[in-house]
Amino acid sequence: SALKPRLPYVNMIKLACASVRDRYPNGLSDPELQTWENTLRPRHLKLVINGIENSQDATFVHEKLHVQYLQGYYYDRPELPRLA
């Protein structure tokens, strides 16, 4: 409910994996999942979970929270360009 007034001004919501895992340790219940979908889908918003550090984080977020967009060091570590 705190986000609803701001939703017209954003195109995605990015949440940290650790905070989501703390808030929903067993995943989303069906009513919670439906609330998120009812909030995001009409506005065509993407939910992005960042801070994915390992395969357990990725599995938890994908299977328990049903989120498709994941970011983190588990997928790739950024590298600075080398200067000659």
N, CA, C and O atoms as a GROMACS GRO file, in nm:
protein
  336
    1SER      N    1   0.082  -0.120   0.000
    1SER     CA    2   0.000   0.000   0.000
    1SER      C    3   0.086   0.126   0.000
    1SER      O    4   0.045   0.229  -0.054
    2ALA      N    5   0.205   0.119   0.059
    2ALA     CA    6   0.292   0.237   0.063
    2ALA      C    7   0.348   0.270  -0.076
    2ALA      O    8   0.379   0.386  -0.104
    3LEU      N    9   0.359   0.169  -0.162
    3LEU     CA   10   0.414   0.192  -0.295
    3LEU      C   11   0.311   0.242  -0.397
    3LEU      O   12   0.348   0.306  -0.494
    4LYS      N   13   0.184   0.213  -0.376
    4LYS     CA   14   0.083   0.242  -0.478
    4LYS      C   15   0.084   0.384  -0.531
    4LYS      O   16   0.071   0.401  -0.652
    5PRO      N   17   0.099   0.489  -0.449
    5PRO     CA   18   0.101   0.624  -0.505
    5PRO      C   19   0.221   0.651  -0.595
    5PRO      O   20   0.216   0.741  -0.680
    6ARG      N   21   0.329   0.575  -0.578
    6ARG     CA   22   0.451   0.596  -0.657
    6ARG      C   23   0.456   0.512  -0.783
    6ARG      O   24   0.540   0.538  -0.870
    7LEU      N   25   0.373   0.414  -0.797
    7LEU     CA   26   0.380   0.320  -0.908
    7LEU      C   27   0.365   0.383  -1.046
    7LEU      O   28   0.429   0.334  -1.139
    8PRO      N   29   0.287   0.487  -1.065
    8PRO     CA   30   0.280   0.546  -1.199
    8PRO      C   31   0.413   0.606  -1.248
    8PRO      O   32   0.427   0.634  -1.367
    9TYR      N   33   0.508   0.627  -1.158
    9TYR     CA   34   0.632   0.694  -1.193
    9TYR      C   35   0.751   0.599  -1.212
    9TYR      O   36   0.862   0.645  -1.238
   10VAL      N   37   0.729   0.470  -1.200
   10VAL     CA   38   0.839   0.374  -1.213
   10VAL      C   39   0.804   0.269  -1.318
   10VAL      O   40   0.687   0.249  -1.351
   11ASN      N   41   0.907   0.200  -1.369
   11ASN     CA   42   0.883   0.092  -1.463
   11ASN      C   43   0.926  -0.044  -1.408
   11ASN      O   44   0.904  -0.147  -1.471
   12MET      N   45   0.988  -0.043  -1.289
   12MET     CA   46   1.024  -0.168  -1.224
   12MET      C   47   1.041  -0.143  -1.075
   12MET      O   48   1.061  -0.030  -1.030
   13ILE      N   49   1.033  -0.251  -1.001
   13ILE     CA   50   1.059  -0.247  -0.857
   13ILE      C   51   1.174  -0.344  -0.832
   13ILE      O   52   1.167  -0.461  -0.869
   14LYS      N   53   1.279  -0.294  -0.768
   14LYS     CA   54   1.396  -0.377  -0.741
   14LYS      C   55   1.408  -0.396  -0.591
   14LYS      O   56   1.412  -0.298  -0.515
   15LEU      N   57   1.414  -0.522  -0.548
   15LEU     CA   58   1.424  -0.555  -0.406
   15LEU      C   59   1.547  -0.642  -0.383
   15LEU      O   60   1.587  -0.719  -0.471
   16ALA      N   61   1.607  -0.631  -0.267
   16ALA     CA   62   1.723  -0.712  -0.231
   16ALA      C   63   1.677  -0.851  -0.187
   16ALA      O   64   1.578  -0.865  -0.115
   17CYS      N   65   1.749  -0.952  -0.230
   17CYS     CA   66   1.716  -1.090  -0.197
   17CYS      C   67   1.712  -1.112  -0.046
   17CYS      O   68   1.621  -1.177   0.005
   18ALA      N   69   1.809  -1.057   0.026
   18ALA     CA   70   1.815  -1.077   0.171
   18ALA      C   71   1.691  -1.021   0.241
   18ALA      O   72   1.637  -1.085   0.331
   19SER      N   73   1.646  -0.905   0.200
   19SER     CA   74   1.529  -0.846   0.264
   19SER      C   75   1.402  -0.922   0.229
   19SER      O   76   1.312  -0.937   0.312
   20VAL      N   77   1.394  -0.971   0.106
   20VAL     CA   78   1.277  -1.050   0.065
   20VAL      C   79   1.275  -1.183   0.139
   20VAL      O   80   1.169  -1.229   0.183
   21ARG      N   81   1.392  -1.245   0.154
   21ARG     CA   82   1.400  -1.373   0.226
   21ARG      C   83   1.363  -1.355   0.374
   21ARG      O   84   1.300  -1.442   0.433
   22ASP      N   85   1.404  -1.241   0.432
   22ASP     CA   86   1.367  -1.213   0.572
   22ASP      C   87   1.217  -1.193   0.586
   22ASP      O   88   1.156  -1.240   0.682
   23ARG      N   89   1.157  -1.124   0.491
   23ARG     CA   90   1.014  -1.093   0.497
   23ARG      C   91   0.928  -1.214   0.466
   23ARG      O   92   0.823  -1.234   0.529
   24TYR      N   93   0.971  -1.296   0.369
   24TYR     CA   94   0.894  -1.414   0.326
   24TYR      C   95   0.982  -1.539   0.332
   24TYR      O   96   1.018  -1.592   0.227
   25PRO      N   97   1.017  -1.588   0.450
   25PRO     CA   98   1.111  -1.701   0.460
   25PRO      C   99   1.058  -1.831   0.398
   25PRO      O  100   1.138  -1.916   0.358
   26ASN      N  101   0.928  -1.847   0.390
   26ASN     CA  102   0.870  -1.969   0.332
   26ASN      C  103   0.812  -1.944   0.194
   26ASN      O  104   0.740  -2.029   0.140
   27GLY      N  105   0.842  -1.830   0.135
   27GLY     CA  106   0.786  -1.795   0.006
   27GLY      C  107   0.655  -1.720   0.022
   27GLY      O  108   0.613  -1.689   0.134
   28LEU      N  109   0.592  -1.693  -0.089
   28LEU     CA  110   0.465  -1.620  -0.087
   28LEU      C  111   0.348  -1.716  -0.078
   28LEU      O  112   0.345  -1.820  -0.144
   29SER      N  113   0.252  -1.682   0.004
   29SER     CA  114   0.127  -1.758   0.006
   29SER      C  115   0.046  -1.718  -0.117
   29SER      O  116   0.077  -1.619  -0.182
   30ASP      N  117  -0.056  -1.794  -0.149
   30ASP     CA  118  -0.138  -1.762  -0.266
   30ASP      C  119  -0.201  -1.623  -0.258
   30ASP      O  120  -0.199  -1.551  -0.358
   31PRO      N  121  -0.257  -1.582  -0.144
   31PRO     CA  122  -0.312  -1.445  -0.138
   31PRO      C  123  -0.205  -1.336  -0.154
   31PRO      O  124  -0.231  -1.233  -0.216
   32GLU      N  125  -0.085  -1.359  -0.099
   32GLU     CA  126   0.023  -1.262  -0.114
   32GLU      C  127   0.069  -1.254  -0.259
   32GLU      O  128   0.092  -1.145  -0.311
   33LEU      N  129   0.081  -1.368  -0.323
   33LEU     CA  130   0.120  -1.372  -0.464
   33LEU      C  131   0.016  -1.300  -0.550
   33LEU      O  132   0.051  -1.226  -0.641
   34GLN      N  133  -0.110  -1.323  -0.521
   34GLN     CA  134  -0.218  -1.258  -0.596
   34GLN      C  135  -0.215  -1.106  -0.575
   34GLN      O  136  -0.240  -1.031  -0.669
   35THR      N  137  -0.184  -1.060  -0.455
   35THR     CA  138  -0.174  -0.917  -0.428
   35THR      C  139  -0.063  -0.854  -0.510
   35THR      O  140  -0.082  -0.747  -0.569
   36TRP      N  141   0.055  -0.919  -0.513
   36TRP     CA  142   0.165  -0.867  -0.594
   36TRP      C  143   0.127  -0.863  -0.741
   36TRP      O  144   0.153  -0.763  -0.809
   37GLU      N  145   0.067  -0.969  -0.792
   37GLU     CA  146   0.028  -0.973  -0.933
   37GLU      C  147  -0.076  -0.867  -0.965
   37GLU      O  148  -0.068  -0.803  -1.069
   38ASN      N  149  -0.173  -0.848  -0.877
   38ASN     CA  150  -0.277  -0.747  -0.899
   38ASN      C  151  -0.220  -0.606  -0.895
   38ASN      O  152  -0.275  -0.515  -0.957
   39THR      N  153  -0.112  -0.587  -0.823
   39THR     CA  154  -0.048  -0.456  -0.815
   39THR      C  155   0.041  -0.429  -0.935
   39THR      O  156   0.039  -0.319  -0.991
   40LEU      N  157   0.120  -0.528  -0.976
   40LEU     CA  158   0.220  -0.508  -1.081
   40LEU      C  159   0.166  -0.523  -1.223
   40LEU      O  160   0.199  -0.444  -1.311
   41ARG      N  161   0.084  -0.623  -1.246
   41ARG     CA  162   0.041  -0.656  -1.382
   41ARG      C  163  -0.034  -0.544  -1.453
   41ARG      O  164   0.000  -0.515  -1.568
   42PRO      N  165  -0.133  -0.478  -1.393
   42PRO     CA  166  -0.204  -0.372  -1.467
   42PRO      C  167  -0.114  -0.256  -1.508
   42PRO      O  168  -0.143  -0.186  -1.605
   43ARG      N  169  -0.007  -0.236  -1.436
   43ARG     CA  170   0.085  -0.125  -1.465
   43ARG      C  171   0.205  -0.169  -1.548
   43ARG      O  172   0.292  -0.088  -1.579
   44HIS      N  173   0.210  -0.298  -1.585
   44HIS     CA  174   0.318  -0.356  -1.665
   44HIS      C  175   0.454  -0.334  -1.598
   44HIS      O  176   0.553  -0.302  -1.665
   45LEU      N  177   0.458  -0.350  -1.467
   45LEU     CA  178   0.582  -0.333  -1.392
   45LEU      C  179   0.653  -0.466  -1.377
   45LEU      O  180   0.591  -0.572  -1.364
   46LYS      N  181   0.786  -0.459  -1.379
   46LYS     CA  182   0.868  -0.577  -1.356
   46LYS      C  183   0.916  -0.575  -1.212
   46LYS      O  184   0.947  -0.469  -1.157
   47LEU      N  185   0.923  -0.692  -1.153
   47LEU     CA  186   0.981  -0.708  -1.020
   47LEU      C  187   1.118  -0.771  -1.037
   47LEU      O  188   1.129  -0.881  -1.093
   48VAL      N  189   1.222  -0.705  -0.990
   48VAL     CA  190   1.359  -0.751  -1.003
   48VAL      C  191   1.413  -0.777  -0.863
   48VAL      O  192   1.401  -0.692  -0.774
   49ILE      N  193   1.471  -0.894  -0.844
   49ILE     CA  194   1.536  -0.927  -0.717
   49ILE      C  195   1.686  -0.927  -0.741
   49ILE      O  196   1.737  -1.002  -0.825
   50ASN      N  197   1.758  -0.841  -0.668
   50ASN     CA  198   1.903  -0.838  -0.683
   50ASN      C  199   1.969  -0.896  -0.559
   50ASN      O  200   1.903  -0.927  -0.460
   51GLY      N  201   2.099  -0.911  -0.567
   51GLY     CA  202   2.173  -0.969  -0.454
   51GLY      C  203   2.169  -1.121  -0.454
   51GLY      O  204   2.186  -1.183  -0.348
   52ILE      N  205   2.147  -1.182  -0.570
   52ILE     CA  206   2.149  -1.328  -0.580
   52ILE      C  207   2.294  -1.373  -0.574
   52ILE      O  208   2.372  -1.346  -0.666
   53GLU      N  209   2.332  -1.440  -0.467
   53GLU     CA  210   2.472  -1.478  -0.444
   53GLU      C  211   2.503  -1.624  -0.479
   53GLU      O  212   2.618  -1.657  -0.508
   54ASN      N  213   2.402  -1.710  -0.477
   54ASN     CA  214   2.429  -1.852  -0.500
   54ASN      C  215   2.304  -1.919  -0.558
   54ASN      O  216   2.200  -1.856  -0.576
   55SER      N  217   2.318  -2.049  -0.587
   55SER     CA  218   2.207  -2.122  -0.649
   55SER      C  219   2.087  -2.136  -0.555
   55SER      O  220   1.973  -2.144  -0.601
   56GLN      N  221   2.112  -2.138  -0.424
   56GLN     CA  222   2.000  -2.146  -0.329
   56GLN      C  223   1.915  -2.019  -0.335
   56GLN      O  224   1.792  -2.027  -0.331
   57ASP      N  225   1.979  -1.903  -0.344
   57ASP     CA  226   1.905  -1.778  -0.359
   57ASP      C  227   1.822  -1.779  -0.487
   57ASP      O  228   1.704  -1.743  -0.487
   58ALA      N  229   1.886  -1.820  -0.596
   58ALA     CA  230   1.818  -1.821  -0.725
   58ALA      C  231   1.698  -1.915  -0.724
   58ALA      O  232   1.591  -1.880  -0.774
   59THR      N  233   1.715  -2.033  -0.668
   59THR     CA  234   1.606  -2.130  -0.661
   59THR      C  235   1.494  -2.079  -0.572
   59THR      O  236   1.376  -2.090  -0.608
   60PHE      N  237   1.528  -2.024  -0.458
   60PHE     CA  238   1.426  -1.971  -0.366
   60PHE      C  239   1.343  -1.863  -0.433
   60PHE      O  240   1.220  -1.869  -0.430
   61VAL      N  241   1.408  -1.766  -0.493
   61VAL     CA  242   1.337  -1.654  -0.554
   61VAL      C  243   1.252  -1.700  -0.672
   61VAL      O  244   1.138  -1.657  -0.688
   62HIS      N  245   1.308  -1.786  -0.754
   62HIS     CA  246   1.235  -1.830  -0.873
   62HIS      C  247   1.117  -1.921  -0.838
   62HIS      O  248   1.007  -1.903  -0.891
   63GLU      N  249   1.140  -2.018  -0.751
   63GLU     CA  250   1.036  -2.117  -0.722
   63GLU      C  251   0.938  -2.073  -0.613
   63GLU      O  252   0.819  -2.101  -0.623
   64LYS      N  253   0.987  -2.006  -0.509
   64LYS     CA  254   0.899  -1.969  -0.397
   64LYS      C  255   0.832  -1.834  -0.417
   64LYS      O  256   0.720  -1.813  -0.370
   65LEU      N  257   0.900  -1.741  -0.485
   65LEU     CA  258   0.844  -1.608  -0.505
   65LEU      C  259   0.793  -1.586  -0.646
   65LEU      O  260   0.723  -1.489  -0.673
   66HIS      N  261   0.828  -1.678  -0.737
   66HIS     CA  262   0.781  -1.673  -0.876
   66HIS      C  263   0.824  -1.546  -0.947
   66HIS      O  264   0.748  -1.488  -1.024
   67VAL      N  265   0.947  -1.502  -0.920
   67VAL     CA  266   1.003  -1.383  -0.985
   67VAL      C  267   1.094  -1.429  -1.098
   67VAL      O  268   1.172  -1.523  -1.080
   68GLN      N  269   1.085  -1.364  -1.213
   68GLN     CA  270   1.162  -1.404  -1.330
   68GLN      C  271   1.291  -1.325  -1.348
   68GLN      O  272   1.385  -1.375  -1.410
   69TYR      N  273   1.297  -1.203  -1.296
   69TYR     CA  274   1.413  -1.118  -1.320
   69TYR      C  275   1.502  -1.116  -1.196
   69TYR      O  276   1.464  -1.064  -1.091
   70LEU      N  277   1.622  -1.175  -1.211
   70LEU     CA  278   1.715  -1.189  -1.100
   70LEU      C  279   1.850  -1.128  -1.138
   70LEU      O  280   1.892  -1.137  -1.253
   71GLN      N  281   1.917  -1.067  -1.041
   71GLN     CA  282   2.050  -1.009  -1.062
   71GLN      C  283   2.139  -1.045  -0.945
   71GLN      O  284   2.092  -1.064  -0.833
   72GLY      N  285   2.268  -1.054  -0.973
   72GLY     CA  286   2.361  -1.076  -0.863
   72GLY      C  287   2.490  -1.141  -0.909
   72GLY      O  288   2.504  -1.179  -1.025
   73TYR      N  289   2.583  -1.154  -0.815
   73TYR     CA  290   2.713  -1.213  -0.844
   73TYR      C  291   2.703  -1.360  -0.884
   73TYR      O  292   2.796  -1.413  -0.944
   74TYR      N  293   2.594  -1.425  -0.853
   74TYR     CA  294   2.577  -1.565  -0.894
   74TYR      C  295   2.581  -1.577  -1.046
   74TYR      O  296   2.628  -1.678  -1.099
   75TYR      N  297   2.534  -1.477  -1.116
   75TYR     CA  298   2.525  -1.482  -1.261
   75TYR      C  299   2.652  -1.430  -1.329
   75TYR      O  300   2.692  -1.481  -1.433
   76ASP      N  301   2.714  -1.327  -1.271
   76ASP     CA  302   2.836  -1.273  -1.329
   76ASP      C  303   2.894  -1.169  -1.236
   76ASP      O  304   2.821  -1.098  -1.166
   77ARG      N  305   3.023  -1.159  -1.235
   77ARG     CA  306   3.090  -1.056  -1.156
   77ARG      C  307   3.139  -0.948  -1.252
   77ARG      O  308   3.202  -0.979  -1.354
   78PRO      N  309   3.112  -0.823  -1.220
   78PRO     CA  310   3.158  -0.716  -1.310
   78PRO      C  311   3.310  -0.703  -1.306
   78PRO      O  312   3.373  -0.727  -1.203
   79GLU      N  313   3.367  -0.665  -1.417
   79GLU     CA  314   3.511  -0.642  -1.426
   79GLU      C  315   3.537  -0.502  -1.477
   79GLU      O  316   3.469  -0.453  -1.567
   80LEU      N  317   3.635  -0.439  -1.418
   80LEU     CA  318   3.676  -0.308  -1.469
   80LEU      C  319   3.762  -0.327  -1.592
   80LEU      O  320   3.836  -0.424  -1.602
   81PRO      N  321   3.754  -0.235  -1.686
   81PRO     CA  322   3.840  -0.247  -1.805
   81PRO      C  323   3.987  -0.230  -1.768
   81PRO      O  324   4.021  -0.155  -1.676
   82ARG      N  325   4.071  -0.300  -1.839
   82ARG     CA  326   4.216  -0.289  -1.815
   82ARG      C  327   4.271  -0.173  -1.897
   82ARG      O  328   4.242  -0.159  -2.016
   83LEU      N  329   4.350  -0.092  -1.832
   83LEU     CA  330   4.413   0.020  -1.900
   83LEU      C  331   4.555  -0.019  -1.938
   83LEU      O  332   4.629  -0.075  -1.857
   84ALA      N  333   4.592   0.009  -2.062
   84ALA     CA  334   4.727  -0.027  -2.109
   84ALA      C  335   4.828   0.079  -2.076
   84ALA      O  336   4.946   0.064  -2.109
   0.00000   0.00000   0.00000
